[in-house]
Amino acid sequence: MNEIERIDQLREELHLHNYQYYVLNAPVISDQEFDRLMRELQDLEAKHPEHYDANSPSVRVGSDLNKDFQQVEHRYPMLSLGNTYSEAEVTEFFDRVSKSLNEEYEICCEMKFDGTSISLTYEDGKLVRAVTRGDGVRGDDVTDNVKTIRSIPLVLNGSGYPASFEIRGEILMPWTVFEELNRERELREEPLFANPRNAASGTLKSQNSAVVASRKLDAYLYYLLGEELPCDGHFENLQEAAKWGFKVSDIMRKVKTLPEVFEFIRYWDVERKNLPVATDGIVLKVNSLRQQRHLGYTAKSPRWAIAYKFQAERALTRLEKVTYQVGRTGAVTPVANLTPVQLSGTVVKRASLHNADIIASLDLHVGDQVYVEKGGEIIPKITGVEVALRPAGSPKVAFITTCPECGSPLVRYEDEAAHYCTNDAACPPQIKGRIEHFISRRAMNIEGLGPETVDLFFQEGLIRDAADLYALRAADICRLERMGEKSAENILQGIERSKQVPYERVLFALGIRFVGETVAKKVARAFRSIDALRGATLDDLLHVDEIGEKIAASILRYFANPKNQDFIERLSEAGLQLEAATEEEEGRTDRLAGQSIVISGVFAQHSRDEYKEMIERNGGKNVGSISKKTSFILAGENMGPAKLEKAQKLGIPIWTEEQFLAYLDV
């Protein structure tokens, strides 16, 4: 067998293994063997680029190249469903259908998965396009991102599928993935995703398909469209689609009577708690496609389908105790520890209480029976207390006054809700949190290191701050448990590569309070080296765009601390980029100084990110929404109609990319 034949064989095998693992949940080889086959395929594809296949299993890993989304018009409009919230409204729907059809019909009962809608187009058995719902008429082409979702087939199984068809479904983030993602974000003190739906939607719209691949999204497909479908029955078509390799829910049920509909609804209102993904209701569809066509559509939704929405789920459970967590900034967060209770697919044991004011507003006592809610399947929160069930003599929850980790006094700054530990130099969670922030992807991006490794190195006395990472040796790492020569090599290579991270990201990595990514970028452009920033006055800082007194004062406090000065000196000695590269200065002008510019549409000559960079390099400011302060709109093809209408109403100029490039003399 030659290498080209081996590529074809590997592609076929890996497509099958993906289907067995992610759709059937019945793998026949180990993860290690799968990874070995994938590496072999990638190596052979690299040697034979002439044998490229857009639907090779290797596209599942994604790419770290940013790619703007083009808007695509739906062949069949993606309408939303009408919602009902009571059995009486379901009865009204059932009666309307009966009256309109005046013949026997079946209803297909399905779960309403709570994710982000997607439309997939297949031609000759291969995925050619994936488009979001958008406004129902046009959506974003997210094909490259969808190809990383392993439960979506790139090439169909078997035979009997139409030459061209569309299948719609929901992109979902499983509960386990969602919770792990939020745990990681919590460790980095990043905003948590409110629910799996938001997390899935945000992930799908990422311009980096490698990020999408890492998030382990899933998909259920629930509606087939096309000219040559195999059956008249919607239910029957989905059974055929399952044979072609699509992940179709096995919860669907065909019924004929209203009592059967209510039986389905009542059963799954309880049992949905045990499902691996979020759901927020039941969808009822007339099964016959012929009857669907007869019933037709309103302007916004089909008359042959309706969604029954579950009530926000809540449970009553006991507050066992309140514990406290310390973040990298010293912020102390109270956490309610609960008697475990089943809620929306997961066992809930803890809920954030956020701050002392929340505790006071709830009038919490240890032992209280509290209501825990996932309204819209959100992160658990305590929404109330059943005071009538309060045990006699139960102690009131009082916010702590000293750090639970190091015993230092807590302070609460003016205009802030949080309490802070004042011992930033020696409080272990703060030290480890700052190191974890430093190594994170958006900061220094040191591969091979994570929270567990940081904790291990800290416990072993190898590191006390991030600068110590640059003094690590292979021998230090190899002697540790679960660490070998290969692990040490990977970690040290990641640390060495971080020395090339540009100055603005190093500035963000320092973890100065209130200095996030955007602020770090603005500060780095105003003060082109760490020395220039170190010498800045309050007035100097206040002249920087979007820097107010709170941020300016935080920067001054940071550099006034001798320990921070020593930390920066050690980073400098290690060889980190503490000033802007000379080439970054080239081509900078003030042609757009003082101008706020909105970018909208799809461009031919440069990407949106490239245009944003041009605006910033020429002194302009990128803004996301149109207002009276907008200077002009840089518009490509398919500019959103709402933005166009607002721009015309406010009299804001609209520039083409040709006009923009000519103005900058690019």
Solvent accessible surface area in square Angstrom, and as a share of the most:
residue,aa,sasa,rsa
1,M,154,0.69
2,N,89,0.46
3,E,65,0.29
4,I,54,0.27
5,E,89,0.40
6,R,55,0.20
7,I,0,0.00
8,D,68,0.35
9,Q,67,0.30
10,L,0,0.00
11,R,20,0.07
12,E,132,0.59
13,E,57,0.26
14,L,0,0.00
15,H,34,0.15
16,L,87,0.43
17,H,23,0.10
18,N,3,0.01
19,Y,40,0.15
20,Q,33,0.15
21,Y,91,0.35
22,Y,77,0.29
23,V,27,0.16
24,L,94,0.47
25,N,128,0.65
26,A,52,0.40
27,P,70,0.44
28,V,99,0.57
29,I,50,0.25
30,S,60,0.38
31,D,85,0.44
32,Q,137,0.61
33,E,59,0.26
34,F,31,0.13
35,D,68,0.35
36,R,109,0.40
37,L,9,0.05
38,M,14,0.06
39,R,136,0.50
40,E,48,0.22
41,L,0,0.00
42,Q,63,0.28
43,D,92,0.48
44,L,20,0.10
45,E,34,0.15
46,A,82,0.63
47,K,124,0.53
48,H,37,0.16
49,P,96,0.60
50,E,131,0.59
51,H,52,0.23
52,Y,167,0.63
53,D,35,0.18
54,A,43,0.33
55,N,9,0.04
56,S,2,0.01
57,P,0,0.00
58,S,17,0.11
59,V,39,0.22
60,R,4,0.02
61,V,65,0.38
62,G,23,0.22
63,S,48,0.31
64,D,107,0.56
65,L,138,0.69
66,N,96,0.49
67,K,121,0.51
68,D,32,0.17
69,F,38,0.16
70,Q,108,0.48
71,Q,65,0.29
72,V,36,0.21
73,E,108,0.49
74,H,18,0.08
75,R,152,0.55
76,Y,50,0.19
77,P,80,0.50
78,M,8,0.04
79,L,57,0.29
80,S,61,0.39
81,L,52,0.26
82,G,32,0.31
83,N,73,0.37
84,T,6,0.03
85,Y,116,0.44
86,S,43,0.28
87,E,57,0.26
88,A,65,0.51
89,E,65,0.29
90,V,1,0.00
91,T,41,0.24
92,E,97,0.44
93,F,4,0.02
94,F,25,0.10
95,D,82,0.42
96,R,132,0.48
97,V,2,0.01
98,S,44,0.28
99,K,176,0.75
100,S,60,0.39
101,L,15,0.08
102,N,135,0.69
103,E,80,0.36
104,E,154,0.69
105,Y,26,0.10
106,E,49,0.22
107,I,1,0.01
108,C,0,0.00
109,C,0,0.00
110,E,7,0.03
111,M,7,0.03
112,K,47,0.20
113,F,16,0.07
114,D,8,0.04
115,G,9,0.09
116,T,24,0.14
117,S,12,0.08
118,I,0,0.00
119,S,5,0.03
120,L,0,0.00
121,T,28,0.16
122,Y,0,0.00
123,E,78,0.35
124,D,115,0.60
125,G,2,0.02
126,K,89,0.38
127,L,3,0.01
128,V,60,0.35
129,R,90,0.33
130,A,0,0.00
131,V,9,0.05
132,T,14,0.08
133,R,77,0.28
134,G,48,0.46
135,D,102,0.53
136,G,6,0.06
137,V,80,0.46
138,R,68,0.25
139,G,0,0.00
140,D,23,0.12
141,D,41,0.21
142,V,2,0.01
143,T,17,0.10
144,D,66,0.34
145,N,5,0.03
146,V,0,0.00
147,K,18,0.08
148,T,6,0.03
149,I,3,0.02
150,R,57,0.21
151,S,3,0.02
152,I,0,0.00
153,P,16,0.10
154,L,0,0.00
155,V,49,0.28
156,L,12,0.06
157,N,45,0.23
158,G,69,0.67
159,S,93,0.60
160,G,64,0.61
161,Y,58,0.22
162,P,10,0.06
163,A,65,0.51
164,S,48,0.31
165,F,3,0.01
166,E,10,0.05
167,I,0,0.00
168,R,20,0.07
169,G,0,0.00
170,E,16,0.07
171,I,0,0.00
172,L,2,0.01
173,M,2,0.01
174,P,22,0.14
175,W,7,0.03
176,T,102,0.59
177,V,29,0.16
178,F,8,0.03
179,E,57,0.26
180,E,77,0.34
181,L,15,0.08
182,N,13,0.07
183,R,128,0.47
184,E,68,0.30
185,R,39,0.14
186,E,76,0.34
187,L,87,0.43
188,R,66,0.24
189,E,64,0.29
190,E,24,0.11
191,P,106,0.67
192,L,75,0.37
193,F,37,0.15
194,A,42,0.33
195,N,5,0.03
196,P,2,0.02
197,R,82,0.30
198,N,66,0.34
199,A,0,0.00
200,A,0,0.00
201,S,41,0.27
202,G,41,0.39
203,T,1,0.00
204,L,2,0.01
205,K,81,0.34
206,S,25,0.16
207,Q,57,0.25
208,N,34,0.17
209,S,11,0.07
210,A,34,0.27
211,V,25,0.14
212,V,2,0.01
213,A,27,0.21
214,S,77,0.50
215,R,37,0.13
216,K,143,0.61
217,L,12,0.06
218,D,22,0.11
219,A,0,0.00
220,Y,31,0.12
221,L,2,0.01
222,Y,54,0.20
223,Y,31,0.12
224,L,5,0.02
225,L,22,0.11
226,G,20,0.19
227,E,127,0.57
228,E,128,0.57
229,L,36,0.18
230,P,57,0.36
231,C,44,0.26
232,D,71,0.37
233,G,9,0.09
234,H,2,0.01
235,F,44,0.18
236,E,54,0.24
237,N,2,0.01
238,L,1,0.00
239,Q,69,0.31
240,E,47,0.21
241,A,0,0.00
242,A,35,0.27
243,K,133,0.56
244,W,5,0.02
245,G,1,0.01
246,F,2,0.01
247,K,32,0.13
248,V,25,0.15
249,S,13,0.08
250,D,138,0.72
251,I,25,0.13
252,M,21,0.09
253,R,85,0.31
254,K,68,0.29
255,V,3,0.02
256,K,126,0.54
257,T,62,0.36
258,L,32,0.16
259,P,96,0.60
260,E,53,0.24
261,V,0,0.00
262,F,24,0.10
263,E,96,0.43
264,F,6,0.03
265,I,4,0.02
266,R,134,0.49
267,Y,120,0.46
268,W,40,0.14
269,D,55,0.28
270,V,90,0.52
271,E,54,0.24
272,R,11,0.04
273,K,55,0.23
274,N,95,0.49
275,L,25,0.13
276,P,81,0.51
277,V,5,0.03
278,A,2,0.02
279,T,4,0.02
280,D,22,0.11
281,G,0,0.00
282,I,0,0.00
283,V,11,0.06
284,L,2,0.01
285,K,13,0.05
286,V,0,0.00
287,N,6,0.03
288,S,17,0.11
289,L,20,0.10
290,R,125,0.46
291,Q,7,0.03
292,Q,6,0.03
293,R,171,0.62
294,H,121,0.54
295,L,14,0.07
296,G,16,0.16
297,Y,115,0.44
298,T,61,0.35
299,A,100,0.78
300,K,160,0.68
301,S,18,0.12
302,P,12,0.07
303,R,125,0.46
304,W,14,0.05
305,A,4,0.03
306,I,13,0.07
307,A,0,0.00
308,Y,25,0.09
309,K,38,0.16
310,F,18,0.08
311,Q,120,0.53
312,A,59,0.46
313,E,19,0.08
314,R,130,0.47
315,A,19,0.15
316,L,73,0.36
317,T,8,0.05
318,R,92,0.33
319,L,0,0.00
320,E,69,0.31
321,K,108,0.46
322,V,23,0.13
323,T,47,0.28
324,Y,31,0.12
325,Q,61,0.27
326,V,17,0.10
327,G,19,0.19
328,R,39,0.14
329,T,41,0.24
330,G,0,0.00
331,A,23,0.17
332,V,2,0.01
333,T,46,0.27
334,P,0,0.00
335,V,7,0.04
336,A,0,0.00
337,N,27,0.14
338,L,8,0.04
339,T,52,0.30
340,P,79,0.50
341,V,29,0.17
342,Q,66,0.29
343,L,1,0.00
344,S,5,0.03
345,G,17,0.17
346,T,19,0.11
347,V,84,0.48
348,V,6,0.03
349,K,117,0.50
350,R,113,0.41
351,A,4,0.03
352,S,39,0.25
353,L,1,0.01
354,H,108,0.48
355,N,24,0.13
356,A,17,0.13
357,D,68,0.35
358,I,63,0.32
359,I,7,0.04
360,A,71,0.55
361,S,90,0.58
362,L,33,0.16
363,D,55,0.29
364,L,0,0.00
365,H,27,0.12
366,V,47,0.27
367,G,2,0.02
368,D,0,0.00
369,Q,47,0.21
370,V,0,0.00
371,Y,43,0.16
372,V,0,0.00
373,E,36,0.16
374,K,5,0.02
375,G,20,0.19
376,G,40,0.38
377,E,9,0.04
378,I,41,0.21
379,I,54,0.27
380,P,28,0.18
381,K,85,0.36
382,I,16,0.08
383,T,56,0.33
384,G,18,0.17
385,V,27,0.15
386,E,51,0.23
387,V,93,0.54
388,A,95,0.73
389,L,95,0.47
390,R,58,0.21
391,P,58,0.37
392,A,111,0.86
393,G,82,0.79
394,S,18,0.12
395,P,85,0.53
396,K,124,0.52
397,V,15,0.09
398,A,81,0.63
399,F,35,0.15
400,I,48,0.24
401,T,104,0.60
402,T,66,0.38
403,C,5,0.03
404,P,66,0.42
405,E,92,0.41
406,C,44,0.27
407,G,46,0.44
408,S,18,0.12
409,P,88,0.56
410,L,22,0.11
411,V,51,0.29
412,R,103,0.38
413,Y,101,0.38
414,E,155,0.69
415,D,142,0.74
416,E,37,0.16
417,A,44,0.34
418,A,24,0.19
419,H,32,0.14
420,Y,19,0.07
421,C,7,0.04
422,T,67,0.39
423,N,40,0.20
424,D,67,0.35
425,A,46,0.36
426,A,61,0.47
427,C,0,0.00
428,P,45,0.28
429,P,25,0.16
430,Q,1,0.01
431,I,12,0.06
432,K,38,0.16
433,G,7,0.06
434,R,76,0.28
435,I,1,0.01
436,E,18,0.08
437,H,9,0.04
438,F,2,0.01
439,I,11,0.05
440,S,16,0.10
441,R,141,0.52
442,R,93,0.34
443,A,0,0.00
444,M,1,0.00
445,N,64,0.33
446,I,5,0.03
447,E,104,0.47
448,G,49,0.47
449,L,21,0.11
450,G,20,0.19
451,P,55,0.35
452,E,142,0.64
453,T,18,0.11
454,V,0,0.00
455,D,52,0.27
456,L,30,0.15
457,F,0,0.00
458,F,18,0.08
459,Q,118,0.52
460,E,80,0.36
461,G,46,0.44
462,L,34,0.17
463,I,0,0.00
464,R,123,0.45
465,D,37,0.19
466,A,4,0.03
467,A,8,0.07
468,D,32,0.17
469,L,1,0.01
470,Y,37,0.14
471,A,78,0.60
472,L,18,0.09
473,R,157,0.57
474,A,48,0.37
475,A,70,0.54
476,D,22,0.11
477,I,0,0.00
478,C,44,0.27
479,R,147,0.54
480,L,11,0.05
481,E,130,0.58
482,R,183,0.67
483,M,33,0.15
484,G,34,0.32
485,E,142,0.64
486,K,134,0.57
487,S,39,0.25
488,A,1,0.01
489,E,80,0.36
490,N,63,0.32
491,I,4,0.02
492,L,48,0.24
493,Q,81,0.36
494,G,2,0.02
495,I,8,0.04
496,E,98,0.44
497,R,132,0.48
498,S,2,0.01
499,K,41,0.17
500,Q,135,0.60
501,V,14,0.08
502,P,51,0.32
503,Y,5,0.02
504,E,44,0.20
505,R,77,0.28
506,V,1,0.00
507,L,2,0.01
508,F,17,0.07
509,A,2,0.01
510,L,9,0.04
511,G,15,0.14
512,I,6,0.03
513,R,49,0.18
514,F,66,0.28
515,V,9,0.05
516,G,31,0.30
517,E,72,0.32
518,T,83,0.48
519,V,23,0.13
520,A,1,0.01
521,K,72,0.31
522,K,47,0.20
523,V,1,0.00
524,A,3,0.02
525,R,62,0.23
526,A,50,0.38
527,F,25,0.10
528,R,61,0.22
529,S,27,0.17
530,I,8,0.04
531,D,91,0.47
532,A,47,0.37
533,L,3,0.02
534,R,69,0.25
535,G,61,0.58
536,A,10,0.08
537,T,75,0.43
538,L,79,0.39
539,D,88,0.46
540,D,60,0.31
541,L,0,0.00
542,L,63,0.31
543,H,145,0.65
544,V,18,0.10
545,D,72,0.37
546,E,93,0.42
547,I,9,0.05
548,G,35,0.34
549,E,125,0.56
550,K,122,0.52
551,I,26,0.13
552,A,0,0.00
553,A,36,0.28
554,S,5,0.03
555,I,3,0.01
556,L,61,0.31
557,R,143,0.52
558,Y,28,0.11
559,F,13,0.05
560,A,73,0.57
561,N,46,0.24
562,P,102,0.64
563,K,129,0.55
564,N,31,0.16
565,Q,68,0.30
566,D,76,0.40
567,F,26,0.11
568,I,1,0.01
569,E,77,0.35
570,R,72,0.26
571,L,0,0.00
572,S,56,0.36
573,E,143,0.64
574,A,25,0.19
575,G,38,0.37
576,L,12,0.06
577,Q,62,0.28
578,L,18,0.09
579,E,111,0.50
580,A,15,0.12
581,A,37,0.29
582,T,104,0.60
583,E,114,0.51
584,E,52,0.23
585,E,79,0.35
586,E,113,0.51
587,G,61,0.58
588,R,71,0.26
589,T,51,0.30
590,D,116,0.60
591,R,107,0.39
592,L,0,0.00
593,A,58,0.45
594,G,86,0.83
595,Q,46,0.20
596,S,22,0.14
597,I,1,0.00
598,V,1,0.00
599,I,10,0.05
600,S,5,0.03
601,G,12,0.12
602,V,25,0.14
603,F,26,0.11
604,A,97,0.76
605,Q,96,0.43
606,H,56,0.25
607,S,43,0.28
608,R,65,0.24
609,D,54,0.28
610,E,85,0.38
611,Y,0,0.00
612,K,81,0.34
613,E,68,0.30
614,M,28,0.13
615,I,0,0.00
616,E,48,0.21
617,R,51,0.19
618,N,14,0.07
619,G,35,0.33
620,G,11,0.10
621,K,67,0.28
622,N,42,0.22
623,V,43,0.25
624,G,67,0.64
625,S,79,0.51
626,I,7,0.04
627,S,50,0.32
628,K,180,0.76
629,K,176,0.74
630,T,10,0.06
631,S,35,0.23
632,F,3,0.01
633,I,0,0.00
634,L,0,0.00
635,A,14,0.11
636,G,19,0.18
637,E,123,0.55
638,N,67,0.34
639,M,28,0.13
640,G,26,0.25
641,P,104,0.66
642,A,78,0.60
643,K,67,0.28
644,L,66,0.33
645,E,121,0.54
646,K,95,0.40
647,A,0,0.00
648,Q,122,0.54
649,K,171,0.73
650,L,63,0.31
651,G,61,0.59
652,I,15,0.08
653,P,71,0.44
654,I,64,0.32
655,W,52,0.18
656,T,65,0.38
657,E,13,0.06
658,E,101,0.45
659,Q,99,0.44
660,F,0,0.00
661,L,15,0.08
662,A,76,0.59
663,Y,98,0.37
664,L,13,0.06
665,D,114,0.59
666,V,110,0.63
